[in-house]
Each structure stands twice: as C-alpha cells, then as structure tokens.
Amino acid sequence: MPLNCGIVGLPNVGKSTIFSALTSAPAAAENYPFCTIDPNVGVVDVPDDRPYRIAEIIPTQTVVPATVEFVDIAGLVAGASRGEGLGNRFLGHIRETGVIVHVVRCFEDPDVAHVAPETDPVRDMETVETELALADLETVDRRLERVRKERNASDRETAKRAAQQLPVLEKVRAELESGRPARAAGLISEEQEAMADLHLITMKPQLLACNVDENGVQADNEYVGAVKRHAADRNDGVVMLCGRLEAEIATLESEEERRAFREAAGLEESGLARLIHASYELLGLRTFFTTGPKEVRARTFRVGQTAHEVAGTIHTDFQRGFIRAETYHCEDLFAFGSERKLREAGKLRQEGKEYRVQDGDVLNIKFNV
C-alpha cells in the first residue's frame, strides 16, 4: 500500500485550505470549482513530543520528527466515473494513494460557492462514494469476465485460481453495485490478497474530515452528527476541524503563539494534529527512535515489521550485517531519567532479527559488514 494520503471531496469543501494549513505552504484555494487541477504534494511532520523529550535526556544537535505525505487532489463531481469534470485525472491520482481523507462540508456560508444550494454532507459523501464505486465496478466487471472464462481453463492452476477469486469478486461487486465501498464487503485477509492486484479505490481505508466553521469546533453540529452515523455504517474514521481556523493558526510564527490562539478558541488540541495522527495510523504506520550525538530521529515503520526489516530503513548495511538490536521503550527512559539508570533497572533488551518492533521503541542496531 502506498504510504501517502489523498485529500478528496467535492469542489469548495475546504480541501486546499486544509492542505495549506497542514503543510504551511499555500496551495491554490480560490472560490470556484476545479481550482486544484494538478495534485499538490506536501510532506507533513507527525506531531509527537517524544523525540524532543528523548533529546532532553540524551544530548544531541538536532531532532528530526517522523513525516507523512498528503496529496491535495482535484474536486470530484457527479459523473466523474464517466469522465465528467476532471474525473479521469482525479481517479488516476487517487489510485496512487494509500488512504483517502474525504473532506466533507459541515458548515453553512452563502459567500462560499458549493455544488448544491443547501448543505447536506450525507448527500455530498454519497456523491463521491458513488463515483468511486462506479469506477471500481468497471474494474471488477472486467476481471469477472476474465475469471469466468478461466474457471473452465484446461490448466488446473488457472482454473483453481479463478474458482477461488470468483466468489470474492461477486461479493465485492454486490457492494459496489449498491453504491457502497468495496471495503464494506468485510473481506478476510486471504480474500483481500486475492483482490490486491485490482487496486480498487474503495478498498482503501477512509477518514472523513468534517470541515466546520469557527462556531462549531467545540461541539458536534447536526451535520457532523450525520457524518458520524454514515461513517459508523462503513467503519470509517471521523475527525472534526475548522479549516479556516487551522489556516490562521498555521500562519503564526511560534508554538507559543499557536498554543495561545488554540486556547482562545477553546481548542485543547489542533484539529490538524488529530487528522495527521488518524491518517498515520490508517496507513498502518508507527514510530521508533534512534539516538546519537548528531540527531535524535523519529523513524516510520509498518505495523508488524521486524527489527531486521526496520534496520534497512536506517541503512542497508544495518540490515545486511544485522547482529542484534539493543532496545528499550521511550516511556522507560522518561520514567528512569537516563540510559544508565534504565540499564541498571534491566529495561534494556537484546533482540534478534525476528523481534517485532513496537511503537515508541528506541533502537540501537548492532551490525558487522
């Protein structure tokens, strides 16, 4: 799965405003449809105070946070699956992302143009979801036609593979035909693997980002409630934020100013931080740390990866000559206050190649090449 998040939605729901706030680098965000034509790509720091707390205990020159990539994709309209608007380009761009961040308009503002005269987030979501489902339905139908022929093939392996794929394809097709995403079919891991090469858009995890106005950031409004009920039926994640407010916060120069602004607005945590964390987790990503006199670095790994595998993300030599990983959890470091005390307490472990790295681990790879 690609390790990036595609920001999608109908035109003028606040996608580019949110993207600009995320990246603190202005994307085109004007009050007319299809302002975003070519996708904007931004690499965003993952909010995490742990590497900075580690650096307070282990002296270093710099701290490098983990990052995640967001892609701002052109607004979609009804008929996109048939090429309406920028449909074909939109669908091509979203296929290249790992997670869908679907921005939904949950505010009323007569000064901001919308594709419909009234605010209705469920209708908007269903418009986008239907177009994505129709695009996937075309893909599935093409594969079904081939698999039905291969089921009667003289080659036993081909026939066996086709017989295994057929019921899975039919199950997914039933969901898509009803306008629901392929992920709603509830496929087990083996069935998902059988479908992996189709790269279905609606199999991607989805996070619904409710874009509210400044008056709606502290409590759910009726629109957010409707989104949450819709999401529960599809097992999608939901976060709430005010794109306009987050864009204002992003222009402030210091963290102290940003914190004061959030407190004045009644926000304990930035909506963007919640969005980034939720996207990061949906991608199946977690964070481990490496330390040294030059840098403390937060590094990204996939859930389930071994010490041998993550060693290669630091340097190929570390993986090629892997001997063992000295590791402890950052929370133990915070509790004991130094690596020496942590070691004396027996919290430093020696792990082999097959050790599955955990979020928050601090790793020191021993290798020989």
Buried (B, 14 or more C-beta within 10 A) or exposed (E): BBBBBBBBBBBBBBBBBBBBBBBBEBBEBEEEBBBBEEBBEBEBBBBBEBBEBBBEBBEBEEBBBBBBBBBBBBBBBBEBBEEBBBBBBBBEBBBEBBBBBBBBBBBEEEEBEBBEEEBBBEEBBBBBBBBBBBBBBEBBEEBBEEBEEBBEEEEEEBBEBBEBBBEBBEBBBEBBEEBBBBBBBEBEEEBBEBBEEBBBBBBBBBBBBBBBBEEBBEEBBEBBEBBBEBBEEBEBBBBBBBBBBBBBBBEBEEEEEBBEBBEEBEBEEBBBBBBBBBBBBBBBBBBBBBBEEEBBBBBBBBEEBBBBBBBBBBEEBBBEBBEBBBBBBBEBBBEBEEBEEBEEEEBBEEBEBEBBBEBBBBBBBEBEE
